[in-house]
């Protein structure tokens, strides 16, 4: 720290850079969370190396790894809590009994992109939203929230939530800081793609998805989700 003529402290350039790196790291964690909720440990390690530029086996590196794990644990709980509140709101608006079955058309109508943006707002604040839309990632996130809604509709199911990473693991998540560290991570094998509808309504090539896929009239190869 340095002092000015009034005796007040002024942060040095090094401290400012460190503060910015810490802020960038937390933003990149949010970007990563939108891609996968259960990333491999190597994803955290790579972000620590690239963004914070510290040794993984140092005290600082270990502490940041713990921070990343805590962040994702808290985020997963907050996400499921938000989805459960959405389900409660859905049932109340339609005056449905708690154990009523979920109709696919009602789900798709209720969980649109505006609802998705609301549910994911605390993570989307780290994203360049214009680029996110341009890359078609918002529609993929909408499908993810629709599936999250479906798997938690009857009861909270964190185990099934973990299977939904396949729906979003390869989306572009352009960070607000413009560095796109999380987007450039190779989370899984490059050939392990998911089947999804592209912007032109055509199905992208990829292996059969084991998790449920809501039917899409523009993508005939997907299989409808059966309650």
PyMOL CGO cylinders between C-alpha atoms (Angstrom):
from pymol import cmd
from pymol.cgo import CYLINDER

trace = [
    CYLINDER, 0.00, 0.00, 0.00, 1.17, 3.57, -0.65, 0.3, 1, 1, 1, 1, 1, 1,
    CYLINDER, 1.17, 3.57, -0.65, -0.07, 6.80, 0.95, 0.3, 1, 1, 1, 1, 1, 1,
    CYLINDER, -0.07, 6.80, 0.95, -1.06, 10.13, -0.55, 0.3, 1, 1, 1, 1, 1, 1,
    CYLINDER, -1.06, 10.13, -0.55, -0.45, 13.57, 0.95, 0.3, 1, 1, 1, 1, 1, 1,
    CYLINDER, -0.45, 13.57, 0.95, -3.53, 13.21, 3.16, 0.3, 1, 1, 1, 1, 1, 1,
    CYLINDER, -3.53, 13.21, 3.16, -2.21, 10.03, 4.68, 0.3, 1, 1, 1, 1, 1, 1,
    CYLINDER, -2.21, 10.03, 4.68, -4.89, 7.79, 3.14, 0.3, 1, 1, 1, 1, 1, 1,
    CYLINDER, -4.89, 7.79, 3.14, -3.85, 4.46, 1.67, 0.3, 1, 1, 1, 1, 1, 1,
    CYLINDER, -3.85, 4.46, 1.67, -3.83, 3.80, -2.06, 0.3, 1, 1, 1, 1, 1, 1,
    CYLINDER, -3.83, 3.80, -2.06, -3.78, 0.20, -3.32, 0.3, 1, 1, 1, 1, 1, 1,
    CYLINDER, -3.78, 0.20, -3.32, -0.74, -0.68, -5.41, 0.3, 1, 1, 1, 1, 1, 1,
    CYLINDER, -0.74, -0.68, -5.41, -1.01, -1.93, -8.98, 0.3, 1, 1, 1, 1, 1, 1,
    CYLINDER, -1.01, -1.93, -8.98, -0.14, -5.43, -7.81, 0.3, 1, 1, 1, 1, 1, 1,
    CYLINDER, -0.14, -5.43, -7.81, -2.97, -5.46, -5.29, 0.3, 1, 1, 1, 1, 1, 1,
    CYLINDER, -2.97, -5.46, -5.29, -5.40, -4.11, -7.87, 0.3, 1, 1, 1, 1, 1, 1,
    CYLINDER, -5.40, -4.11, -7.87, -4.39, -6.85, -10.29, 0.3, 1, 1, 1, 1, 1, 1,
    CYLINDER, -4.39, -6.85, -10.29, -4.86, -9.49, -7.60, 0.3, 1, 1, 1, 1, 1, 1,
    CYLINDER, -4.86, -9.49, -7.60, -8.29, -8.15, -6.73, 0.3, 1, 1, 1, 1, 1, 1,
    CYLINDER, -8.29, -8.15, -6.73, -9.28, -8.19, -10.39, 0.3, 1, 1, 1, 1, 1, 1,
    CYLINDER, -9.28, -8.19, -10.39, -7.98, -11.76, -10.80, 0.3, 1, 1, 1, 1, 1, 1,
    CYLINDER, -7.98, -11.76, -10.80, -10.04, -12.89, -7.80, 0.3, 1, 1, 1, 1, 1, 1,
    CYLINDER, -10.04, -12.89, -7.80, -13.13, -11.23, -9.24, 0.3, 1, 1, 1, 1, 1, 1,
    CYLINDER, -13.13, -11.23, -9.24, -12.48, -12.80, -12.64, 0.3, 1, 1, 1, 1, 1, 1,
    CYLINDER, -12.48, -12.80, -12.64, -12.06, -16.22, -11.02, 0.3, 1, 1, 1, 1, 1, 1,
    CYLINDER, -12.06, -16.22, -11.02, -15.42, -16.01, -9.26, 0.3, 1, 1, 1, 1, 1, 1,
    CYLINDER, -15.42, -16.01, -9.26, -17.06, -14.88, -12.50, 0.3, 1, 1, 1, 1, 1, 1,
    CYLINDER, -17.06, -14.88, -12.50, -15.50, -17.77, -14.41, 0.3, 1, 1, 1, 1, 1, 1,
    CYLINDER, -15.50, -17.77, -14.41, -16.85, -20.18, -11.77, 0.3, 1, 1, 1, 1, 1, 1,
    CYLINDER, -16.85, -20.18, -11.77, -20.33, -18.87, -12.54, 0.3, 1, 1, 1, 1, 1, 1,
    CYLINDER, -20.33, -18.87, -12.54, -19.72, -19.37, -16.25, 0.3, 1, 1, 1, 1, 1, 1,
    CYLINDER, -19.72, -19.37, -16.25, -18.51, -22.91, -15.59, 0.3, 1, 1, 1, 1, 1, 1,
    CYLINDER, -18.51, -22.91, -15.59, -21.57, -23.64, -13.46, 0.3, 1, 1, 1, 1, 1, 1,
    CYLINDER, -21.57, -23.64, -13.46, -23.85, -22.84, -16.39, 0.3, 1, 1, 1, 1, 1, 1,
    CYLINDER, -23.85, -22.84, -16.39, -22.00, -25.48, -18.42, 0.3, 1, 1, 1, 1, 1, 1,
    CYLINDER, -22.00, -25.48, -18.42, -21.71, -28.20, -15.79, 0.3, 1, 1, 1, 1, 1, 1,
    CYLINDER, -21.71, -28.20, -15.79, -22.81, -28.50, -12.19, 0.3, 1, 1, 1, 1, 1, 1,
    CYLINDER, -22.81, -28.50, -12.19, -20.45, -31.40, -11.50, 0.3, 1, 1, 1, 1, 1, 1,
    CYLINDER, -20.45, -31.40, -11.50, -17.18, -30.51, -13.24, 0.3, 1, 1, 1, 1, 1, 1,
    CYLINDER, -17.18, -30.51, -13.24, -14.03, -32.59, -12.97, 0.3, 1, 1, 1, 1, 1, 1,
    CYLINDER, -14.03, -32.59, -12.97, -11.50, -31.36, -10.42, 0.3, 1, 1, 1, 1, 1, 1,
    CYLINDER, -11.50, -31.36, -10.42, -9.16, -30.55, -13.29, 0.3, 1, 1, 1, 1, 1, 1,
    CYLINDER, -9.16, -30.55, -13.29, -11.55, -27.79, -14.42, 0.3, 1, 1, 1, 1, 1, 1,
    CYLINDER, -11.55, -27.79, -14.42, -11.10, -25.95, -11.12, 0.3, 1, 1, 1, 1, 1, 1,
    CYLINDER, -11.10, -25.95, -11.12, -7.36, -26.52, -11.24, 0.3, 1, 1, 1, 1, 1, 1,
    CYLINDER, -7.36, -26.52, -11.24, -7.09, -25.12, -14.75, 0.3, 1, 1, 1, 1, 1, 1,
    CYLINDER, -7.09, -25.12, -14.75, -9.03, -21.99, -13.81, 0.3, 1, 1, 1, 1, 1, 1,
    CYLINDER, -9.03, -21.99, -13.81, -6.78, -21.50, -10.78, 0.3, 1, 1, 1, 1, 1, 1,
    CYLINDER, -6.78, -21.50, -10.78, -3.70, -21.78, -12.99, 0.3, 1, 1, 1, 1, 1, 1,
    CYLINDER, -3.70, -21.78, -12.99, -4.98, -19.58, -15.79, 0.3, 1, 1, 1, 1, 1, 1,
    CYLINDER, -4.98, -19.58, -15.79, -6.86, -16.88, -13.88, 0.3, 1, 1, 1, 1, 1, 1,
    CYLINDER, -6.86, -16.88, -13.88, -5.11, -16.68, -10.51, 0.3, 1, 1, 1, 1, 1, 1,
    CYLINDER, -5.11, -16.68, -10.51, -1.72, -17.89, -11.76, 0.3, 1, 1, 1, 1, 1, 1,
    CYLINDER, -1.72, -17.89, -11.76, -0.80, -19.64, -8.53, 0.3, 1, 1, 1, 1, 1, 1,
    CYLINDER, -0.80, -19.64, -8.53, 0.64, -23.07, -7.82, 0.3, 1, 1, 1, 1, 1, 1,
    CYLINDER, 0.64, -23.07, -7.82, -1.98, -25.73, -7.13, 0.3, 1, 1, 1, 1, 1, 1,
    CYLINDER, -1.98, -25.73, -7.13, -0.02, -27.25, -4.24, 0.3, 1, 1, 1, 1, 1, 1,
    CYLINDER, -0.02, -27.25, -4.24, 0.55, -23.88, -2.56, 0.3, 1, 1, 1, 1, 1, 1,
    CYLINDER, 0.55, -23.88, -2.56, -1.53, -22.78, 0.43, 0.3, 1, 1, 1, 1, 1, 1,
    CYLINDER, -1.53, -22.78, 0.43, -3.21, -20.19, -1.78, 0.3, 1, 1, 1, 1, 1, 1,
    CYLINDER, -3.21, -20.19, -1.78, -3.95, -22.70, -4.53, 0.3, 1, 1, 1, 1, 1, 1,
    CYLINDER, -3.95, -22.70, -4.53, -5.43, -25.21, -2.09, 0.3, 1, 1, 1, 1, 1, 1,
    CYLINDER, -5.43, -25.21, -2.09, -7.60, -22.51, -0.52, 0.3, 1, 1, 1, 1, 1, 1,
    CYLINDER, -7.60, -22.51, -0.52, -8.92, -21.44, -3.92, 0.3, 1, 1, 1, 1, 1, 1,
    CYLINDER, -8.92, -21.44, -3.92, -9.72, -25.06, -4.75, 0.3, 1, 1, 1, 1, 1, 1,
    CYLINDER, -9.72, -25.06, -4.75, -11.74, -25.27, -1.53, 0.3, 1, 1, 1, 1, 1, 1,
    CYLINDER, -11.74, -25.27, -1.53, -13.45, -22.00, -2.48, 0.3, 1, 1, 1, 1, 1, 1,
    CYLINDER, -13.45, -22.00, -2.48, -14.43, -23.43, -5.86, 0.3, 1, 1, 1, 1, 1, 1,
    CYLINDER, -14.43, -23.43, -5.86, -15.84, -26.58, -4.29, 0.3, 1, 1, 1, 1, 1, 1,
    CYLINDER, -15.84, -26.58, -4.29, -17.85, -24.58, -1.75, 0.3, 1, 1, 1, 1, 1, 1,
    CYLINDER, -17.85, -24.58, -1.75, -19.10, -22.26, -4.47, 0.3, 1, 1, 1, 1, 1, 1,
    CYLINDER, -19.10, -22.26, -4.47, -20.39, -25.16, -6.55, 0.3, 1, 1, 1, 1, 1, 1,
    CYLINDER, -20.39, -25.16, -6.55, -21.96, -26.92, -3.57, 0.3, 1, 1, 1, 1, 1, 1,
    CYLINDER, -21.96, -26.92, -3.57, -23.81, -23.75, -2.58, 0.3, 1, 1, 1, 1, 1, 1,
    CYLINDER, -23.81, -23.75, -2.58, -24.79, -23.02, -6.18, 0.3, 1, 1, 1, 1, 1, 1,
    CYLINDER, -24.79, -23.02, -6.18, -26.23, -26.51, -6.70, 0.3, 1, 1, 1, 1, 1, 1,
    CYLINDER, -26.23, -26.51, -6.70, -28.40, -26.15, -3.60, 0.3, 1, 1, 1, 1, 1, 1,
    CYLINDER, -28.40, -26.15, -3.60, -29.55, -22.66, -4.62, 0.3, 1, 1, 1, 1, 1, 1,
    CYLINDER, -29.55, -22.66, -4.62, -30.40, -23.86, -8.12, 0.3, 1, 1, 1, 1, 1, 1,
    CYLINDER, -30.40, -23.86, -8.12, -32.54, -26.77, -6.92, 0.3, 1, 1, 1, 1, 1, 1,
    CYLINDER, -32.54, -26.77, -6.92, -34.21, -24.51, -4.35, 0.3, 1, 1, 1, 1, 1, 1,
    CYLINDER, -34.21, -24.51, -4.35, -35.09, -22.05, -7.13, 0.3, 1, 1, 1, 1, 1, 1,
    CYLINDER, -35.09, -22.05, -7.13, -36.47, -24.84, -9.31, 0.3, 1, 1, 1, 1, 1, 1,
    CYLINDER, -36.47, -24.84, -9.31, -38.58, -26.12, -6.41, 0.3, 1, 1, 1, 1, 1, 1,
    CYLINDER, -38.58, -26.12, -6.41, -40.03, -22.64, -5.88, 0.3, 1, 1, 1, 1, 1, 1,
    CYLINDER, -40.03, -22.64, -5.88, -40.80, -22.49, -9.58, 0.3, 1, 1, 1, 1, 1, 1,
    CYLINDER, -40.80, -22.49, -9.58, -42.64, -25.81, -9.33, 0.3, 1, 1, 1, 1, 1, 1,
    CYLINDER, -42.64, -25.81, -9.33, -44.66, -24.57, -6.36, 0.3, 1, 1, 1, 1, 1, 1,
    CYLINDER, -44.66, -24.57, -6.36, -45.59, -21.45, -8.29, 0.3, 1, 1, 1, 1, 1, 1,
    CYLINDER, -45.59, -21.45, -8.29, -46.59, -23.55, -11.30, 0.3, 1, 1, 1, 1, 1, 1,
    CYLINDER, -46.59, -23.55, -11.30, -48.89, -25.77, -9.22, 0.3, 1, 1, 1, 1, 1, 1,
    CYLINDER, -48.89, -25.77, -9.22, -50.43, -22.83, -7.36, 0.3, 1, 1, 1, 1, 1, 1,
    CYLINDER, -50.43, -22.83, -7.36, -51.20, -20.91, -10.55, 0.3, 1, 1, 1, 1, 1, 1,
    CYLINDER, -51.20, -20.91, -10.55, -52.87, -23.93, -12.09, 0.3, 1, 1, 1, 1, 1, 1,
    CYLINDER, -52.87, -23.93, -12.09, -54.51, -25.02, -8.83, 0.3, 1, 1, 1, 1, 1, 1,
    CYLINDER, -54.51, -25.02, -8.83, -52.97, -28.46, -9.20, 0.3, 1, 1, 1, 1, 1, 1,
    CYLINDER, -52.97, -28.46, -9.20, -52.69, -31.09, -6.45, 0.3, 1, 1, 1, 1, 1, 1,
    CYLINDER, -52.69, -31.09, -6.45, -49.14, -31.69, -5.25, 0.3, 1, 1, 1, 1, 1, 1,
    CYLINDER, -49.14, -31.69, -5.25, -49.00, -35.18, -6.80, 0.3, 1, 1, 1, 1, 1, 1,
    CYLINDER, -49.00, -35.18, -6.80, -50.49, -34.24, -10.17, 0.3, 1, 1, 1, 1, 1, 1,
    CYLINDER, -50.49, -34.24, -10.17, -48.72, -35.44, -13.31, 0.3, 1, 1, 1, 1, 1, 1,
    CYLINDER, -48.72, -35.44, -13.31, -46.71, -33.02, -15.41, 0.3, 1, 1, 1, 1, 1, 1,
    CYLINDER, -46.71, -33.02, -15.41, -47.85, -32.37, -18.96, 0.3, 1, 1, 1, 1, 1, 1,
    CYLINDER, -47.85, -32.37, -18.96, -45.09, -31.70, -21.47, 0.3, 1, 1, 1, 1, 1, 1,
    CYLINDER, -45.09, -31.70, -21.47, -46.87, -28.87, -23.31, 0.3, 1, 1, 1, 1, 1, 1,
    CYLINDER, -46.87, -28.87, -23.31, -47.62, -27.06, -20.05, 0.3, 1, 1, 1, 1, 1, 1,
    CYLINDER, -47.62, -27.06, -20.05, -44.01, -27.41, -18.96, 0.3, 1, 1, 1, 1, 1, 1,
    CYLINDER, -44.01, -27.41, -18.96, -42.61, -25.97, -22.20, 0.3, 1, 1, 1, 1, 1, 1,
    CYLINDER, -42.61, -25.97, -22.20, -45.12, -23.12, -22.13, 0.3, 1, 1, 1, 1, 1, 1,
    CYLINDER, -45.12, -23.12, -22.13, -44.40, -22.26, -18.49, 0.3, 1, 1, 1, 1, 1, 1,
    CYLINDER, -44.40, -22.26, -18.49, -40.60, -22.58, -18.49, 0.3, 1, 1, 1, 1, 1, 1,
    CYLINDER, -40.60, -22.58, -18.49, -39.61, -20.24, -21.31, 0.3, 1, 1, 1, 1, 1, 1,
    CYLINDER, -39.61, -20.24, -21.31, -36.40, -18.24, -21.74, 0.3, 1, 1, 1, 1, 1, 1,
    CYLINDER, -36.40, -18.24, -21.74, -37.59, -15.38, -19.51, 0.3, 1, 1, 1, 1, 1, 1,
    CYLINDER, -37.59, -15.38, -19.51, -38.27, -17.82, -16.67, 0.3, 1, 1, 1, 1, 1, 1,
    CYLINDER, -38.27, -17.82, -16.67, -34.92, -19.47, -17.33, 0.3, 1, 1, 1, 1, 1, 1,
    CYLINDER, -34.92, -19.47, -17.33, -33.16, -16.10, -17.10, 0.3, 1, 1, 1, 1, 1, 1,
    CYLINDER, -33.16, -16.10, -17.10, -34.88, -15.45, -13.76, 0.3, 1, 1, 1, 1, 1, 1,
    CYLINDER, -34.88, -15.45, -13.76, -33.92, -18.83, -12.28, 0.3, 1, 1, 1, 1, 1, 1,
    CYLINDER, -33.92, -18.83, -12.28, -30.31, -18.48, -13.46, 0.3, 1, 1, 1, 1, 1, 1,
    CYLINDER, -30.31, -18.48, -13.46, -29.98, -14.74, -12.82, 0.3, 1, 1, 1, 1, 1, 1,
    CYLINDER, -29.98, -14.74, -12.82, -27.25, -14.98, -10.18, 0.3, 1, 1, 1, 1, 1, 1,
    CYLINDER, -27.25, -14.98, -10.18, -25.01, -16.88, -12.62, 0.3, 1, 1, 1, 1, 1, 1,
    CYLINDER, -25.01, -16.88, -12.62, -26.01, -15.02, -15.76, 0.3, 1, 1, 1, 1, 1, 1,
    CYLINDER, -26.01, -15.02, -15.76, -24.74, -11.77, -14.20, 0.3, 1, 1, 1, 1, 1, 1,
    CYLINDER, -24.74, -11.77, -14.20, -21.23, -13.00, -15.05, 0.3, 1, 1, 1, 1, 1, 1,
    CYLINDER, -21.23, -13.00, -15.05, -22.14, -13.58, -18.71, 0.3, 1, 1, 1, 1, 1, 1,
    CYLINDER, -22.14, -13.58, -18.71, -22.09, -11.44, -21.82, 0.3, 1, 1, 1, 1, 1, 1,
    CYLINDER, -22.09, -11.44, -21.82, -25.78, -11.93, -22.56, 0.3, 1, 1, 1, 1, 1, 1,
    CYLINDER, -25.78, -11.93, -22.56, -25.69, -10.63, -26.13, 0.3, 1, 1, 1, 1, 1, 1,
    CYLINDER, -25.69, -10.63, -26.13, -23.02, -13.16, -27.07, 0.3, 1, 1, 1, 1, 1, 1,
    CYLINDER, -23.02, -13.16, -27.07, -24.81, -15.89, -25.12, 0.3, 1, 1, 1, 1, 1, 1,
    CYLINDER, -24.81, -15.89, -25.12, -27.94, -15.34, -27.21, 0.3, 1, 1, 1, 1, 1, 1,
    CYLINDER, -27.94, -15.34, -27.21, -25.93, -15.10, -30.43, 0.3, 1, 1, 1, 1, 1, 1,
    CYLINDER, -25.93, -15.10, -30.43, -24.33, -18.48, -29.74, 0.3, 1, 1, 1, 1, 1, 1,
    CYLINDER, -24.33, -18.48, -29.74, -27.70, -20.12, -29.11, 0.3, 1, 1, 1, 1, 1, 1,
    CYLINDER, -27.70, -20.12, -29.11, -26.76, -21.01, -25.54, 0.3, 1, 1, 1, 1, 1, 1,
    CYLINDER, -26.76, -21.01, -25.54, -29.83, -19.46, -23.93, 0.3, 1, 1, 1, 1, 1, 1,
    CYLINDER, -29.83, -19.46, -23.93, -32.17, -21.90, -25.66, 0.3, 1, 1, 1, 1, 1, 1,
    CYLINDER, -32.17, -21.90, -25.66, -30.02, -24.77, -24.41, 0.3, 1, 1, 1, 1, 1, 1,
    CYLINDER, -30.02, -24.77, -24.41, -30.12, -23.41, -20.87, 0.3, 1, 1, 1, 1, 1, 1,
    CYLINDER, -30.12, -23.41, -20.87, -33.90, -23.15, -21.20, 0.3, 1, 1, 1, 1, 1, 1,
    CYLINDER, -33.90, -23.15, -21.20, -34.09, -26.85, -22.07, 0.3, 1, 1, 1, 1, 1, 1,
    CYLINDER, -34.09, -26.85, -22.07, -31.87, -27.59, -19.07, 0.3, 1, 1, 1, 1, 1, 1,
    CYLINDER, -31.87, -27.59, -19.07, -34.22, -25.76, -16.70, 0.3, 1, 1, 1, 1, 1, 1,
    CYLINDER, -34.22, -25.76, -16.70, -37.20, -27.55, -18.27, 0.3, 1, 1, 1, 1, 1, 1,
    CYLINDER, -37.20, -27.55, -18.27, -35.52, -30.88, -17.53, 0.3, 1, 1, 1, 1, 1, 1,
    CYLINDER, -35.52, -30.88, -17.53, -34.56, -29.75, -14.03, 0.3, 1, 1, 1, 1, 1, 1,
    CYLINDER, -34.56, -29.75, -14.03, -38.21, -28.80, -13.48, 0.3, 1, 1, 1, 1, 1, 1,
    CYLINDER, -38.21, -28.80, -13.48, -39.32, -32.25, -14.66, 0.3, 1, 1, 1, 1, 1, 1,
    CYLINDER, -39.32, -32.25, -14.66, -36.91, -34.30, -12.53, 0.3, 1, 1, 1, 1, 1, 1,
    CYLINDER, -36.91, -34.30, -12.53, -37.78, -32.35, -9.38, 0.3, 1, 1, 1, 1, 1, 1,
    CYLINDER, -37.78, -32.35, -9.38, -41.52, -32.07, -10.08, 0.3, 1, 1, 1, 1, 1, 1,
    CYLINDER, -41.52, -32.07, -10.08, -42.66, -34.86, -7.76, 0.3, 1, 1, 1, 1, 1, 1,
    CYLINDER, -42.66, -34.86, -7.76, -39.79, -34.66, -5.27, 0.3, 1, 1, 1, 1, 1, 1,
    CYLINDER, -39.79, -34.66, -5.27, -36.35, -33.10, -4.92, 0.3, 1, 1, 1, 1, 1, 1,
    CYLINDER, -36.35, -33.10, -4.92, -33.92, -35.30, -6.85, 0.3, 1, 1, 1, 1, 1, 1,
    CYLINDER, -33.92, -35.30, -6.85, -30.31, -34.13, -6.72, 0.3, 1, 1, 1, 1, 1, 1,
    CYLINDER, -30.31, -34.13, -6.72, -29.10, -37.46, -8.11, 0.3, 1, 1, 1, 1, 1, 1,
    CYLINDER, -29.10, -37.46, -8.11, -31.00, -37.03, -11.39, 0.3, 1, 1, 1, 1, 1, 1,
    CYLINDER, -31.00, -37.03, -11.39, -29.94, -33.39, -11.53, 0.3, 1, 1, 1, 1, 1, 1,
    CYLINDER, -29.94, -33.39, -11.53, -26.36, -34.59, -11.95, 0.3, 1, 1, 1, 1, 1, 1,
    CYLINDER, -26.36, -34.59, -11.95, -27.28, -36.36, -15.18, 0.3, 1, 1, 1, 1, 1, 1,
    CYLINDER, -27.28, -36.36, -15.18, -28.38, -33.10, -16.81, 0.3, 1, 1, 1, 1, 1, 1,
    CYLINDER, -28.38, -33.10, -16.81, -24.84, -31.81, -17.34, 0.3, 1, 1, 1, 1, 1, 1,
    CYLINDER, -24.84, -31.81, -17.34, -24.95, -33.54, -20.73, 0.3, 1, 1, 1, 1, 1, 1,
    CYLINDER, -24.95, -33.54, -20.73, -27.48, -30.99, -21.92, 0.3, 1, 1, 1, 1, 1, 1,
    CYLINDER, -27.48, -30.99, -21.92, -25.20, -27.99, -21.41, 0.3, 1, 1, 1, 1, 1, 1,
    CYLINDER, -25.20, -27.99, -21.41, -21.61, -29.19, -21.15, 0.3, 1, 1, 1, 1, 1, 1,
    CYLINDER, -21.61, -29.19, -21.15, -20.65, -27.96, -24.61, 0.3, 1, 1, 1, 1, 1, 1,
    CYLINDER, -20.65, -27.96, -24.61, -22.48, -24.61, -24.72, 0.3, 1, 1, 1, 1, 1, 1,
    CYLINDER, -22.48, -24.61, -24.72, -20.64, -21.33, -25.13, 0.3, 1, 1, 1, 1, 1, 1,
    CYLINDER, -20.64, -21.33, -25.13, -20.61, -19.21, -21.97, 0.3, 1, 1, 1, 1, 1, 1,
    CYLINDER, -20.61, -19.21, -21.97, -18.92, -15.92, -22.93, 0.3, 1, 1, 1, 1, 1, 1,
    CYLINDER, -18.92, -15.92, -22.93, -17.77, -14.22, -19.75, 0.3, 1, 1, 1, 1, 1, 1,
    CYLINDER, -17.77, -14.22, -19.75, -18.46, -10.56, -19.08, 0.3, 1, 1, 1, 1, 1, 1,
    CYLINDER, -18.46, -10.56, -19.08, -14.73, -9.95, -18.60, 0.3, 1, 1, 1, 1, 1, 1,
    CYLINDER, -14.73, -9.95, -18.60, -14.16, -11.10, -22.17, 0.3, 1, 1, 1, 1, 1, 1,
    CYLINDER, -14.16, -11.10, -22.17, -11.49, -13.68, -21.31, 0.3, 1, 1, 1, 1, 1, 1,
    CYLINDER, -11.49, -13.68, -21.31, -13.74, -16.74, -21.65, 0.3, 1, 1, 1, 1, 1, 1,
    CYLINDER, -13.74, -16.74, -21.65, -11.56, -19.07, -19.57, 0.3, 1, 1, 1, 1, 1, 1,
    CYLINDER, -11.56, -19.07, -19.57, -14.47, -21.36, -18.66, 0.3, 1, 1, 1, 1, 1, 1,
    CYLINDER, -14.47, -21.36, -18.66, -15.72, -21.52, -22.25, 0.3, 1, 1, 1, 1, 1, 1,
    CYLINDER, -15.72, -21.52, -22.25, -12.31, -22.65, -23.45, 0.3, 1, 1, 1, 1, 1, 1,
    CYLINDER, -12.31, -22.65, -23.45, -11.94, -25.50, -20.97, 0.3, 1, 1, 1, 1, 1, 1,
    CYLINDER, -11.94, -25.50, -20.97, -11.99, -29.00, -22.46, 0.3, 1, 1, 1, 1, 1, 1,
    CYLINDER, -11.99, -29.00, -22.46, -14.31, -30.52, -19.86, 0.3, 1, 1, 1, 1, 1, 1,
    CYLINDER, -14.31, -30.52, -19.86, -14.84, -33.86, -21.57, 0.3, 1, 1, 1, 1, 1, 1,
    CYLINDER, -14.84, -33.86, -21.57, -13.69, -35.68, -24.67, 0.3, 1, 1, 1, 1, 1, 1,
    CYLINDER, -13.69, -35.68, -24.67, -14.11, -33.60, -27.81, 0.3, 1, 1, 1, 1, 1, 1,
    CYLINDER, -14.11, -33.60, -27.81, -16.14, -36.38, -29.46, 0.3, 1, 1, 1, 1, 1, 1,
    CYLINDER, -16.14, -36.38, -29.46, -18.61, -36.67, -26.60, 0.3, 1, 1, 1, 1, 1, 1,
    CYLINDER, -18.61, -36.67, -26.60, -21.31, -34.36, -27.93, 0.3, 1, 1, 1, 1, 1, 1,
    CYLINDER, -21.31, -34.36, -27.93, -24.98, -34.28, -27.12, 0.3, 1, 1, 1, 1, 1, 1,
    CYLINDER, -24.98, -34.28, -27.12, -27.91, -34.36, -29.52, 0.3, 1, 1, 1, 1, 1, 1,
    CYLINDER, -27.91, -34.36, -29.52, -29.65, -31.01, -29.58, 0.3, 1, 1, 1, 1, 1, 1,
    CYLINDER, -29.65, -31.01, -29.58, -31.61, -28.76, -31.90, 0.3, 1, 1, 1, 1, 1, 1,
    CYLINDER, -31.61, -28.76, -31.90, -29.48, -26.15, -33.63, 0.3, 1, 1, 1, 1, 1, 1,
    CYLINDER, -29.48, -26.15, -33.63, -30.57, -22.61, -34.47, 0.3, 1, 1, 1, 1, 1, 1,
    CYLINDER, -30.57, -22.61, -34.47, -31.73, -23.79, -37.91, 0.3, 1, 1, 1, 1, 1, 1,
    CYLINDER, -31.73, -23.79, -37.91, -33.96, -26.44, -36.35, 0.3, 1, 1, 1, 1, 1, 1,
    CYLINDER, -33.96, -26.44, -36.35, -31.73, -29.33, -37.46, 0.3, 1, 1, 1, 1, 1, 1,
    CYLINDER, -31.73, -29.33, -37.46, -30.39, -32.00, -35.15, 0.3, 1, 1, 1, 1, 1, 1,
    CYLINDER, -30.39, -32.00, -35.15, -26.68, -31.89, -34.42, 0.3, 1, 1, 1, 1, 1, 1,
    CYLINDER, -26.68, -31.89, -34.42, -24.83, -35.16, -34.70, 0.3, 1, 1, 1, 1, 1, 1,
    CYLINDER, -24.83, -35.16, -34.70, -23.81, -36.87, -31.50, 0.3, 1, 1, 1, 1, 1, 1,
    CYLINDER, -23.81, -36.87, -31.50, -24.19, -40.04, -29.45, 0.3, 1, 1, 1, 1, 1, 1,
    CYLINDER, -24.19, -40.04, -29.45, -27.55, -40.95, -28.01, 0.3, 1, 1, 1, 1, 1, 1,
    CYLINDER, -27.55, -40.95, -28.01, -28.23, -39.02, -24.83, 0.3, 1, 1, 1, 1, 1, 1,
    CYLINDER, -28.23, -39.02, -24.83, -28.95, -41.27, -21.88, 0.3, 1, 1, 1, 1, 1, 1,
    CYLINDER, -28.95, -41.27, -21.88, -30.81, -38.59, -19.98, 0.3, 1, 1, 1, 1, 1, 1,
    CYLINDER, -30.81, -38.59, -19.98, -34.37, -37.72, -20.87, 0.3, 1, 1, 1, 1, 1, 1,
    CYLINDER, -34.37, -37.72, -20.87, -34.91, -35.38, -23.79, 0.3, 1, 1, 1, 1, 1, 1,
    CYLINDER, -34.91, -35.38, -23.79, -38.10, -33.39, -24.19, 0.3, 1, 1, 1, 1, 1, 1,
    CYLINDER, -38.10, -33.39, -24.19, -39.50, -33.77, -27.67, 0.3, 1, 1, 1, 1, 1, 1,
    CYLINDER, -39.50, -33.77, -27.67, -38.97, -30.81, -29.97, 0.3, 1, 1, 1, 1, 1, 1,
    CYLINDER, -38.97, -30.81, -29.97, -41.05, -30.43, -33.15, 0.3, 1, 1, 1, 1, 1, 1,
    CYLINDER, -41.05, -30.43, -33.15, -37.97, -29.13, -34.98, 0.3, 1, 1, 1, 1, 1, 1,
    CYLINDER, -37.97, -29.13, -34.98, -35.80, -32.05, -33.93, 0.3, 1, 1, 1, 1, 1, 1,
    CYLINDER, -35.80, -32.05, -33.93, -37.44, -35.34, -34.87, 0.3, 1, 1, 1, 1, 1, 1,
    CYLINDER, -37.44, -35.34, -34.87, -34.64, -37.55, -33.58, 0.3, 1, 1, 1, 1, 1, 1,
    CYLINDER, -34.64, -37.55, -33.58, -35.13, -36.66, -29.93, 0.3, 1, 1, 1, 1, 1, 1,
    CYLINDER, -35.13, -36.66, -29.93, -37.31, -38.88, -27.78, 0.3, 1, 1, 1, 1, 1, 1,
    CYLINDER, -37.31, -38.88, -27.78, -40.19, -37.47, -25.76, 0.3, 1, 1, 1, 1, 1, 1,
    CYLINDER, -40.19, -37.47, -25.76, -39.95, -37.45, -22.02, 0.3, 1, 1, 1, 1, 1, 1,
    CYLINDER, -39.95, -37.45, -22.02, -42.48, -39.82, -20.49, 0.3, 1, 1, 1, 1, 1, 1,
    CYLINDER, -42.48, -39.82, -20.49, -43.74, -39.15, -17.00, 0.3, 1, 1, 1, 1, 1, 1,
]
cmd.load_cgo(trace, "trace")
